[in-house]
Amino acid sequence: MFSGLLWTGAKSVELGLSDGLGSVDFVAREVIKAEDIFDYTKKQDFTERFAKRFGAAMAGAFGKVLAQGQFNIR
C-alpha cells in the first residue's frame, strides 16, 4: 500500500525498491547494448514556447502591479 514516503536513490536500492542500474539511456546502452537509441519526447513548437514565455511575462507583470498596490477592481 502506498505510504507517501520518498527515498533517495541509494536508500531505495538498499530497501529493494530500485535495482540501481541507472537511467533508461544507461540501461539501453550498457545493459541491453542497443545500437540505436531514439528519443520520442515531444518537442515544443514555436507557438507553444511563445505562449509559455508570454504567459510567464504577463504573470510577472501582473504580480508587480499587485505588489505595488496600483491595481483597483471596480
Secondary structure, DSSP 4 states (H G I P E B T S, - for coil): --------HHHHHHTTS------HHHIIIIIS--S-----PPPP-HHHHHHHHHHHHHHHHHHHHHHHT-----
